[in-house]
């Protein structure tokens, strides 16, 4: 399945290319989980307030691919570079 434009992005300071899987709506916390038997890949998981239709409180937000892998390097060439927003005090 082809990905939508803007679905792959990276930060200037980051080590990973992000492939968007879902929205961040309703998230209260995040966790990064390594994918078993897949070196260089991690899943960014969101913990929500409410339970989903199947009873779970987590959802996958994005797939993180390391820039050290071949697929990560390939996707980094066409990834949109995002800038981090400064936090107000």
C-alpha positions as CSV (number, residue, x, y, z in Angstrom):
1,X,0.0,0.0,0.0
2,X,1.5,3.4,-1.0
3,X,2.0,5.8,1.9
4,X,0.4,9.3,1.9
5,X,2.5,12.3,1.2
6,X,3.9,13.6,4.6
7,X,3.5,10.2,6.2
8,X,7.3,9.8,6.5
9,X,9.3,12.4,8.3
10,X,12.3,13.0,10.5
11,X,13.7,15.6,12.8
12,X,17.1,17.2,12.2
13,X,18.4,16.0,15.5
14,X,16.9,12.5,15.4
15,X,18.3,9.0,14.8
16,X,15.1,7.7,13.3
17,X,12.8,8.1,10.4
18,X,9.1,8.1,11.4
19,X,6.4,6.4,9.4
20,X,3.0,7.7,10.6
21,X,0.5,5.0,11.6
22,X,-2.2,6.9,13.5
23,X,-3.2,10.2,15.1
24,X,-2.0,11.4,18.5
25,X,-5.5,12.4,19.6
26,X,-6.4,11.5,23.2
27,X,-2.8,10.6,24.2
28,X,-1.7,11.1,27.8
29,X,1.7,9.3,27.6
30,X,4.0,7.7,25.1
31,X,6.2,4.6,25.2
32,X,8.8,3.2,22.7
33,X,8.6,-0.5,22.2
34,X,11.3,-2.5,20.3
35,X,9.9,-4.8,17.5
36,X,11.0,-8.4,18.2
37,X,13.3,-10.0,15.6
38,X,13.5,-6.7,13.7
39,X,16.8,-4.9,14.5
40,X,16.6,-1.1,14.0
41,X,12.8,-0.8,14.3
42,X,10.7,0.5,17.2
43,X,7.1,1.3,17.6
44,X,5.9,4.5,19.3
45,X,2.9,3.6,21.4
46,X,0.3,6.0,22.8
47,X,-1.5,5.4,26.1
48,X,-5.0,6.9,26.0
49,X,-7.5,7.9,28.7
50,X,-10.4,5.8,27.4
51,X,-10.5,2.2,26.4
52,X,-10.8,1.4,22.7
53,X,-13.4,-0.8,21.0
54,X,-11.5,-3.9,21.8
55,X,-10.8,-3.0,25.4
56,X,-7.2,-1.7,25.1
57,X,-5.7,1.6,26.2
58,X,-2.8,1.7,23.8
59,X,-2.5,2.4,20.1
60,X,0.4,2.5,17.7
61,X,1.3,6.0,16.6
62,X,4.4,5.6,14.4
63,X,7.0,3.1,13.3
64,X,10.6,4.3,14.0
65,X,13.3,3.1,11.6
66,X,17.0,3.6,12.4
67,X,19.0,5.6,10.0
68,X,21.7,2.9,10.2
69,X,19.6,0.4,8.3
70,X,19.2,0.2,4.5
71,X,15.4,0.9,4.5
72,X,15.9,3.8,7.0
73,X,18.5,5.4,4.7
74,X,16.2,5.0,1.7
75,X,13.2,6.5,3.4
76,X,15.3,9.4,4.8
77,X,16.0,10.6,1.3
78,X,12.3,11.3,0.7
79,X,11.3,12.1,4.3
80,X,9.9,15.5,5.2
81,X,12.2,17.3,7.7
82,X,10.2,18.6,10.7
83,X,11.4,21.3,13.1
84,X,10.8,20.9,16.8
85,X,8.6,23.5,18.4
86,X,10.0,25.4,21.3
87,X,8.2,25.0,24.6
88,X,6.8,28.1,26.2
89,X,7.6,28.7,29.8
